[in-house]
Amino acid sequence: MAAHRNRLEANLIENNGWTNDAAGIVVRGATRELVFRDNLIRDTRPREDRRQTVGIRVEADAGPVLLERNRIEASVPIDDRRRPAP
């Protein structure tokens, strides 16, 4: 089972992670047809304590993901690790 056909809209996602290179959202596995729309993703902790360096990470096996009008305050807004189709 996977989290197919889900939507995450108009949310505040902030201050995630305790180790470096944390992401606000991570899409894992063979998940498909996800929608992320109108979300604010950020880390508001003092600069030296920030760990959420990635806004949205899409891992290699994920299927289609729609990203619309998200405001992402991160060093790496989108980290898309899927491989392009041959």
N, C-alpha and C positions, 0 to 999 in steps of 0.2 A: 504494500500500500504506500501511496505517496500523496502529497498535498496538492493534487491537481485542481485547476480551475478555482483558485482562491483569489480574493482581492484584499489589498491593504490600502485604505484610502483615508486621507486627512488625519494622519496621526503625528504625534511628536515622539521621535525615537532618539534618545540621547543618553550619553554617559555609559556606554556599554564597554565591557571588557576590563580585565585586570592585568593583562599582559600586552606587550607591544603588538601592533598589527591586528587589533580587534576590528570587527566590522559591525555596523549598526544592524544590518540585515545580512544573513547568509542563506543562499538557496542551495540546498544539497540534494544529491540523489537524482533520480530520473523524474523529477517533478516537471510538470509542463503547464502551460496556459495560466501563468500567474500574472496579476496586474498589481503594480505599485504606482499609486497616483496621489499627487498633492500631499506628500508627506514631507515633514521637516526632520532631517537626520543630522545630528550634530553632537559634539562633545563640549559641554560648558564648564568642565572642571578647570582648575588653574592649569596653565600651559604645561607645567612640569609634571602634572598628574594625568594628562590626557593619554588614553590608550586606543580610542576608537579612531584609527587613522584611515579606515576605509568606510565609505558610506554603504554601498551595496556590493557584496561579493556573490557572483554566480559561479558555482563550481562546475567542473568539466562535464558531468553527466546530465546537467539540467537541460530541459527543453525550452520552448519559447517563453520568454518573460517580457512583458510590456512595461516600460518605465516611462511615465508621463508626468511632467510638471512637478517633479520632486525637487525640493531645495536641499542640497547636500553640502554641508560645511565639513570637509575632510581633505586631507592631503591627496587621497585617491578617491574621487567621487564614486567611480564604478570600476570594479575589478572583475572583468568577465573572463573566466578561465575556460570557457567552452572552445572546442576546436572548430575551425571553419569546416563546412561540408567540403568533401573532395571534389 
